[in-house]
Amino acid sequence: MTIDLVRTRPAITSASSTAMEGQKSTDEHLVGR
């Protein structure tokens, strides 16, 4: 079970960071207008 947690955690962090980047770019587009 510990190995599963170690394997899935990076995927969760990368997914959340990708979502944050997407939100950031969306905000930039809104501000650009």
PDB file of N, CA, C and O in Angstrom:
ATOM      1  N   MET A   1       0.839  -1.210   0.000  1.00  0.00           N
ATOM      2  CA  MET A   1       0.000   0.000   0.000  1.00  0.00           C
ATOM      3  C   MET A   1       0.874   1.260   0.000  1.00  0.00           C
ATOM      4  O   MET A   1       0.540   2.258  -0.639  1.00  0.00           O
ATOM      5  N   THR A   2       1.968   1.202   0.706  1.00  0.00           N
ATOM      6  CA  THR A   2       2.840   2.376   0.729  1.00  0.00           C
ATOM      7  C   THR A   2       3.356   2.689  -0.665  1.00  0.00           C
ATOM      8  O   THR A   2       3.451   3.852  -1.056  1.00  0.00           O
ATOM      9  N   ILE A   3       3.692   1.635  -1.419  1.00  0.00           N
ATOM     10  CA  ILE A   3       4.215   1.839  -2.773  1.00  0.00           C
ATOM     11  C   ILE A   3       3.136   2.496  -3.638  1.00  0.00           C
ATOM     12  O   ILE A   3       3.439   3.374  -4.445  1.00  0.00           O
ATOM     13  N   ASP A   4       1.882   2.075  -3.470  1.00  0.00           N
ATOM     14  CA  ASP A   4       0.798   2.667  -4.250  1.00  0.00           C
ATOM     15  C   ASP A   4       0.695   4.163  -3.957  1.00  0.00           C
ATOM     16  O   ASP A   4       0.528   4.972  -4.871  1.00  0.00           O
ATOM     17  N   LEU A   5       0.794   4.522  -2.685  1.00  0.00           N
ATOM     18  CA  LEU A   5       0.703   5.945  -2.322  1.00  0.00           C
ATOM     19  C   LEU A   5       1.837   6.727  -2.959  1.00  0.00           C
ATOM     20  O   LEU A   5       1.627   7.818  -3.489  1.00  0.00           O
ATOM     21  N   VAL A   6       3.034   6.169  -2.905  1.00  0.00           N
ATOM     22  CA  VAL A   6       4.196   6.863  -3.473  1.00  0.00           C
ATOM     23  C   VAL A   6       4.033   7.014  -4.980  1.00  0.00           C
ATOM     24  O   VAL A   6       4.464   8.012  -5.558  1.00  0.00           O
ATOM     25  N   ARG A   7       3.414   6.029  -5.613  1.00  0.00           N
ATOM     26  CA  ARG A   7       3.265   6.090  -7.077  1.00  0.00           C
ATOM     27  C   ARG A   7       2.161   7.054  -7.481  1.00  0.00           C
ATOM     28  O   ARG A   7       2.283   7.749  -8.490  1.00  0.00           O
ATOM     29  N   THR A   8       1.089   7.103  -6.707  1.00  0.00           N
ATOM     30  CA  THR A   8      -0.053   7.931  -7.113  1.00  0.00           C
ATOM     31  C   THR A   8       0.127   9.391  -6.712  1.00  0.00           C
ATOM     32  O   THR A   8      -0.455  10.277  -7.338  1.00  0.00           O
ATOM     33  N   ARG A   9       0.916   9.652  -5.687  1.00  0.00           N
ATOM     34  CA  ARG A   9       1.054  11.045  -5.227  1.00  0.00           C
ATOM     35  C   ARG A   9       1.621  11.962  -6.311  1.00  0.00           C
ATOM     36  O   ARG A   9       1.063  13.038  -6.526  1.00  0.00           O
ATOM     37  N   PRO A  10       2.700  11.591  -7.005  1.00  0.00           N
ATOM     38  CA  PRO A  10       3.225  12.463  -8.071  1.00  0.00           C
ATOM     39  C   PRO A  10       2.175  12.743  -9.137  1.00  0.00           C
ATOM     40  O   PRO A  10       2.116  13.852  -9.668  1.00  0.00           O
ATOM     41  N   ALA A  11       1.350  11.759  -9.456  1.00  0.00           N
ATOM     42  CA  ALA A  11       0.316  11.963 -10.472  1.00  0.00           C
ATOM     43  C   ALA A  11      -0.680  13.012  -9.988  1.00  0.00           C
ATOM     44  O   ALA A  11      -1.125  13.857 -10.765  1.00  0.00           O
ATOM     45  N   ILE A  12      -1.026  12.956  -8.713  1.00  0.00           N
ATOM     46  CA  ILE A  12      -1.984  13.922  -8.161  1.00  0.00           C
ATOM     47  C   ILE A  12      -1.381  15.323  -8.171  1.00  0.00           C
ATOM     48  O   ILE A  12      -2.050  16.290  -8.536  1.00  0.00           O
ATOM     49  N   THR A  13      -0.126  15.427  -7.770  1.00  0.00           N
ATOM     50  CA  THR A  13       0.502  16.755  -7.727  1.00  0.00           C
ATOM     51  C   THR A  13       0.654  17.319  -9.129  1.00  0.00           C
ATOM     52  O   THR A  13       0.424  18.508  -9.348  1.00  0.00           O
ATOM     53  N   SER A  14       1.039  16.477 -10.079  1.00  0.00           N
ATOM     54  CA  SER A  14       1.225  16.968 -11.447  1.00  0.00           C
ATOM     55  C   SER A  14      -0.123  17.397 -12.033  1.00  0.00           C
ATOM     56  O   SER A  14      -0.205  18.384 -12.764  1.00  0.00           O
ATOM     57  N   ALA A  15      -1.174  16.647 -11.706  1.00  0.00           N
ATOM     58  CA  ALA A  15      -2.499  16.995 -12.216  1.00  0.00           C
ATOM     59  C   ALA A  15      -2.961  18.322 -11.620  1.00  0.00           C
ATOM     60  O   ALA A  15      -3.508  19.166 -12.330  1.00  0.00           O
ATOM     61  N   SER A  16      -2.745  18.509 -10.328  1.00  0.00           N
ATOM     62  CA  SER A  16      -3.178  19.757  -9.686  1.00  0.00           C
ATOM     63  C   SER A  16      -2.354  20.935 -10.202  1.00  0.00           C
ATOM     64  O   SER A  16      -2.887  22.027 -10.401  1.00  0.00           O
ATOM     65  N   SER A  17      -1.062  20.718 -10.418  1.00  0.00           N
ATOM     66  CA  SER A  17      -0.219  21.810 -10.920  1.00  0.00           C
ATOM     67  C   SER A  17      -0.630  22.162 -12.348  1.00  0.00           C
ATOM     68  O   SER A  17      -0.605  23.329 -12.738  1.00  0.00           O
ATOM     69  N   THR A  18      -1.010  21.144 -13.125  1.00  0.00           N
ATOM     70  CA  THR A  18      -1.463  21.403 -14.491  1.00  0.00           C
ATOM     71  C   THR A  18      -2.760  22.215 -14.455  1.00  0.00           C
ATOM     72  O   THR A  18      -2.948  23.129 -15.258  1.00  0.00           O
ATOM     73  N   ALA A  19      -3.643  21.880 -13.527  1.00  0.00           N
ATOM     74  CA  ALA A  19      -4.896  22.623 -13.397  1.00  0.00           C
ATOM     75  C   ALA A  19      -4.603  24.066 -13.001  1.00  0.00           C
ATOM     76  O   ALA A  19      -5.241  24.993 -13.502  1.00  0.00           O
ATOM     77  N   MET A  20      -3.640  24.256 -12.103  1.00  0.00           N
ATOM     78  CA  MET A  20      -3.277  25.610 -11.680  1.00  0.00           C
ATOM     79  C   MET A  20      -2.729  26.406 -12.862  1.00  0.00           C
ATOM     80  O   MET A  20      -3.048  27.584 -13.025  1.00  0.00           O
ATOM     81  N   GLU A  21      -1.906  25.760 -13.683  1.00  0.00           N
ATOM     82  CA  GLU A  21      -1.345  26.466 -14.843  1.00  0.00           C
ATOM     83  C   GLU A  21      -2.453  26.838 -15.817  1.00  0.00           C
ATOM     84  O   GLU A  21      -2.443  27.930 -16.385  1.00  0.00           O
ATOM     85  N   GLY A  22      -3.406  25.939 -16.014  1.00  0.00           N
ATOM     86  CA  GLY A  22      -4.520  26.220 -16.916  1.00  0.00           C
ATOM     87  C   GLY A  22      -5.334  27.397 -16.402  1.00  0.00           C
ATOM     88  O   GLY A  22      -5.729  28.272 -17.173  1.00  0.00           O
ATOM     89  N   GLN A  23      -5.585  27.415 -15.090  1.00  0.00           N
ATOM     90  CA  GLN A  23      -6.333  28.526 -14.499  1.00  0.00           C
ATOM     91  C   GLN A  23      -5.553  29.825 -14.655  1.00  0.00           C
ATOM     92  O   GLN A  23      -6.133  30.879 -14.916  1.00  0.00           O
ATOM     93  N   LYS A  24      -4.237  29.742 -14.495  1.00  0.00           N
ATOM     94  CA  LYS A  24      -3.400  30.943 -14.592  1.00  0.00           C
ATOM     95  C   LYS A  24      -3.471  31.522 -16.006  1.00  0.00           C
ATOM     96  O   LYS A  24      -3.616  32.732 -16.181  1.00  0.00           O
ATOM     97  N   SER A  25      -3.369  30.655 -17.007  1.00  0.00           N
ATOM     98  CA  SER A  25      -3.398  31.134 -18.389  1.00  0.00           C
ATOM     99  C   SER A  25      -4.779  31.711 -18.708  1.00  0.00           C
ATOM    100  O   SER A  25      -4.894  32.693 -19.442  1.00  0.00           O
ATOM    101  N   THR A  26      -5.826  31.094 -18.151  1.00  0.00           N
ATOM    102  CA  THR A  26      -7.178  31.612 -18.371  1.00  0.00           C
ATOM    103  C   THR A  26      -7.306  33.002 -17.769  1.00  0.00           C
ATOM    104  O   THR A  26      -7.885  33.899 -18.383  1.00  0.00           O
ATOM    105  N   ASP A  27      -6.765  33.182 -16.563  1.00  0.00           N
ATOM    106  CA  ASP A  27      -6.808  34.504 -15.923  1.00  0.00           C
ATOM    107  C   ASP A  27      -6.055  35.521 -16.773  1.00  0.00           C
ATOM    108  O   ASP A  27      -6.504  36.656 -16.930  1.00  0.00           O
ATOM    109  N   GLU A  28      -4.917  35.120 -17.317  1.00  0.00           N
ATOM    110  CA  GLU A  28      -4.133  36.044 -18.138  1.00  0.00           C
ATOM    111  C   GLU A  28      -4.925  36.461 -19.373  1.00  0.00           C
ATOM    112  O   GLU A  28      -4.880  37.621 -19.782  1.00  0.00           O
ATOM    113  N   HIS A  29      -5.661  35.501 -19.973  1.00  0.00           N
ATOM    114  CA  HIS A  29      -6.455  35.842 -21.155  1.00  0.00           C
ATOM    115  C   HIS A  29      -7.551  36.847 -20.781  1.00  0.00           C
ATOM    116  O   HIS A  29      -7.811  37.798 -21.518  1.00  0.00           O
ATOM    117  N   LEU A  30      -8.190  36.622 -19.623  1.00  0.00           N
ATOM    118  CA  LEU A  30      -9.252  37.535 -19.198  1.00  0.00           C
ATOM    119  C   LEU A  30      -8.681  38.921 -18.924  1.00  0.00           C
ATOM    120  O   LEU A  30      -9.288  39.929 -19.285  1.00  0.00           O
ATOM    121  N   VAL A  31      -7.526  38.969 -18.292  1.00  0.00           N
ATOM    122  CA  VAL A  31      -6.910  40.264 -17.978  1.00  0.00           C
ATOM    123  C   VAL A  31      -6.461  40.951 -19.272  1.00  0.00           C
ATOM    124  O   VAL A  31      -6.522  42.175 -19.388  1.00  0.00           O
ATOM    125  N   GLY A  32      -6.010  40.149 -20.241  1.00  0.00           N
ATOM    126  CA  GLY A  32      -5.545  40.718 -21.506  1.00  0.00           C
ATOM    127  C   GLY A  32      -6.667  41.450 -22.222  1.00  0.00           C
ATOM    128  O   GLY A  32      -6.421  42.451 -22.894  1.00  0.00           O
ATOM    129  N   ARG A  33      -7.896  40.965 -22.088  1.00  0.00           N
ATOM    130  CA  ARG A  33      -9.024  41.628 -22.716  1.00  0.00           C
ATOM    131  C   ARG A  33      -9.317  42.912 -21.968  1.00  0.00           C
ATOM    132  O   ARG A  33     -10.241  43.640 -22.331  1.00  0.00           O
TER     133      ARG A  33
END
